[in-house]
């Protein structure tokens, strides 16, 4: 599996965590932190193009 494919899988995993936090009404700080994790991974992915 290529590095790009691994990154895509990681983005999907972290987005699922973010969605779960949103659905269960987690604290704003937790949601914000997780959104930063997803944003960072997306930035890394964009560097591959």
C-alpha positions as CSV (number, residue, x, y, z in Angstrom):
1,X,0.0,0.0,0.0
2,X,1.4,3.4,-1.0
3,X,2.0,6.2,1.5
4,X,-0.8,8.2,-0.2
5,X,-3.3,5.3,0.4
6,X,-2.2,5.0,4.0
7,X,-2.8,8.7,4.4
8,X,-6.3,8.4,2.9
9,X,-7.1,5.5,5.3
10,X,-5.9,7.6,8.2
11,X,-8.0,10.6,7.2
12,X,-11.1,8.3,7.0
13,X,-10.3,6.9,10.4
14,X,-9.9,10.3,12.0
15,X,-13.0,11.7,10.3
16,X,-15.0,8.8,11.8
17,X,-13.7,9.7,15.2
18,X,-14.6,13.4,14.6
19,X,-18.1,12.4,13.5
20,X,-18.5,10.3,16.6
21,X,-17.5,13.1,18.8
22,X,-20.1,15.4,17.1
23,X,-22.9,12.8,17.4
24,X,-22.4,12.2,21.1
25,X,-22.2,15.9,22.0
26,X,-18.6,15.9,23.1
27,X,-16.9,19.0,24.5
28,X,-16.1,21.7,22.1
29,X,-12.4,21.4,22.9
30,X,-12.4,17.7,22.0
31,X,-14.2,18.3,18.7
32,X,-11.9,21.2,17.8
33,X,-8.7,19.2,18.6
34,X,-10.0,16.3,16.4
35,X,-10.8,18.7,13.6
36,X,-7.2,20.0,13.7
37,X,-6.0,16.4,13.4
38,X,-8.1,15.9,10.3
39,X,-7.1,19.2,8.8
40,X,-3.4,18.4,9.3
41,X,-3.8,15.0,7.5
42,X,-5.7,16.7,4.7
43,X,-2.9,19.2,4.3
44,X,-0.4,16.4,4.0
45,X,-2.6,14.6,1.4
46,X,-2.8,17.8,-0.7
47,X,1.0,17.9,-0.9
48,X,0.9,14.7,-2.9
49,X,-0.9,16.3,-5.8
